[in-house]
Amino acid sequence: MKGFSAILLAAGESRRMGAVNKLTLPVAGQPLLRRTAELLLRADLLEIVVVLGHQEQTARDLLYGLPLRRVVNPDYREGQMTSVHRGMAALQRPCDAVLVCLADLPLLELSDLERLMQVFAECPTPILVPTYQGERGNPIVLDHDQRERILAGERNLGCRRLIEKNPELVTAFEMDSDHVVFDLDTEDAYRRLQQRLDRACEPQTLLHHG
C-alpha cells in the first residue's frame, strides 16, 4: 500500500460570493484556504498539490510557509475540471489513490479525511464519493488508475463527468455529518457558518465564566 496523495483546488473565482474572495474569509480565526491546507497536512498523505488560479498571489500569501506544492492553472476560467487535470499532472510521488479536495469546506475535520481513507482501503470500486442525506460531497477519492484515465483523456474529463458516465465505478458512502457537503458559495452560507460556529462555542463560554 503506497498510500494517499491529495489535490487541493483553490483556483476558482468564487463569483457567487460577490466581491469577496471566499478563500480569505476567516473561519475559527484562520483564512479558509489556510485552514483547509493545514487540515490536509495533518492527514497521513504522501504529497499535497494546491492548484492556484484566481488571485494567485493572494492564495500564495495565505499558504505562506506551508510545505505544499503550488501549481498554477492558467485555464481556471474554463472550469474546475481544468484544475483537477492540472493537479493530477503535478503529482510526483507514487500513490494508490488521490483525494480531490475543495478549498471551501469550512467544517471538514481530520476525522472525516481519515474515515474516507479507511473506507477506500476496503472499497470494491475505484472511486469513492462521500454523501450526506443523499447529497454528493467532497473530497472524493480516486484510485491511481482513474488518475491516469483523467490525464490520458480529454481535458474536460474531470471527476464529475467521470462519475456520471461510469456509475458502476463509484461507491457512495454516507457520512455521519454534513461536513462533506457544507461549502461556502454564498454570503448566506457564510452567515449560517458563523451562526453555527457561535452556537458551538456557547457552552464552552458559559463553562469558562461559570
N, C-alpha and C positions, 0 to 999 in steps of 0.2 A: 504494500500500500504506500504510494508516493505521497498521498495527502491532497490537500486542497489549496488552491490559489483563489484570488478574488480580483474582480474588476469593479471599481467604484466609478459610477457615471456622474460626472459633475460638469457637463458641458452645456446643458440646456439653458434657454433664455428665460425660463420661468415667467412667461408672458402673463399667465392668469393671476400672478401676484401683483401685477401693476409695475410701478417704477422701481420697486424694491427687489434686489437680488435675494431670493429666499435663502440661499446658502449662507448669507451673512446674518440671518436672524438669530438672536440669542435663544438658546434652549437650555434651561437649567444652568445659565451662566456661561455657556460656550456657544460660539457660532455653530450653526447647524452642520456645515461641512466638516469642520474640525471634530465635532462630536462623533460623527459617523466614521470618519477616518480613524480616530483613536479607538473606537469600538472594534473595528476590523483588526487593528494592531494588537488588541488584547486576545484575539482568537488565535487558534493554532493553525496559521496559514503559512504557506511556503513563500509566497510573494503577493504583493498588492500593487496593482496598477490603477492609477487615478487618471481618468480621461477628462481633460480640460477643453474649454472652447470659449463660450460666452464669458466676458470679463475675466479673461485668463489670469491677468496679473492679480486681480482681487482674490481669486481662488488660490493662487500660489502663496499669497500673503497669509491666507487663512491656514495653509498647510505648512507654514514655515517650521523647519526643524524636524519634521516627521520623516521617518525612514520609509518613504514610498517612492515608487517610480511614477513620474509625472509624464504624460504624453499629451499632445495637443491634437484635437480633431479639427482640421480646418473646414470640414464639411458639416459641422454640427447643426447648421440651419436646415440641413436636409433630413433631419430626424434622428431619433435616439439610436436607431439601428446602425447608423454610421459610426456612432461612438462605441457600440458593442463590438463591431468589426475591428475598430482601431485598437481597442483594449485587448481583444483576443490576440491580435497580431503582435502586441507588445510583450506578452508573457514570454518569459525566457526559461524558467525552470520546469523540468518535467513534473507533471502532476496527474492525478487520477481524475480530478474534477475541478470545475471553476464555479464560484459563486458570482453571480452578476447582481450587484447591489446598487440601488438608487441612493443618492446622497440625501434625499429629503424624507427619511424615515425617522422622525424625531423620538419615537417610542421604542425603537428596536433596542434590544438588550443582548448581552453576550450569551445569555441562556438560550435566546432564540436562535442564534447562529449555531451554537453547539448542538441544539436539538436537530436542526436541519442537517448538519453534517453527520450526526449519529444515524438519522433516518436514511440518509442517502447511502450510507455504507451498507445497508441491507435492502436497498431499493431494487425492485425487479426490472425497472426501466432506466434508460439513460438520462431522463430529465425528471427533476423533482420540482414541483410548484407548491409553495405554501398557500393555504387558503384559510379564510376565517368566515364562518357562516356562509359558505358558498362563494365568497368573493376571492378572486385570484390576487395574490400578493407578491411581495418581494422580500428578500432576494430569491431568485430561482437558482437551481444547481444543475449544471450540465456536465456530463462526463467528457473525457478528453476527446472521444471520437466526434461528439457533437461540435466541439470547438473546431476540429479540423473540417467538419462539414460546413460550418459557417464561413471559415476562411477560404474554402475551395469554391464556394458558391457565389451567387450574386451578392453585391454589397448590401442590398436591402433584405437579404435573407438573415434576418435577426431572430431574436428569441421568440417574440410574439408570433411571427409568421411560422416559424419552425414548429411551435407548439400547436397552432391552429391547423396546420396542414398534416401533422403527424400525431394525432391524439393517442395512438397506440404506443407511442414512445414516452408518454407522460404519466407520472403518478402524482395525484393531488393529495396533499397531506394537510389535514385540518389541524390548525394550531390552537393553543389554549387561549390566546389573546388576540386582540386586533392590532398588535404591534406591526405586523407584516402588511397591513392594508391602510394604516393611517399615515397619509403623506401630507405634505404642506404645499398644496397647489394654489390656495386662495387665501385672502386675508381672513375670511371667515374661519377657515381651517386653523389658522394661527391663533385666532381668538379662542377657539374651542380648546386648542392645545394649552394655552396659558391658563384657562379656567380649570382644566383637568390637572395640570401640574400644581396649581394653587391649592386645589382640594386635597391633593395627595400630601401636601406639606402641612395642612392644617392640624392633624393630630400630633405631629412632632412639635409644632409650635406651642400647642396647648400643654403638652407634656413638659416642654422646656420651661414654660413660665409657671407651671404648677409646682 
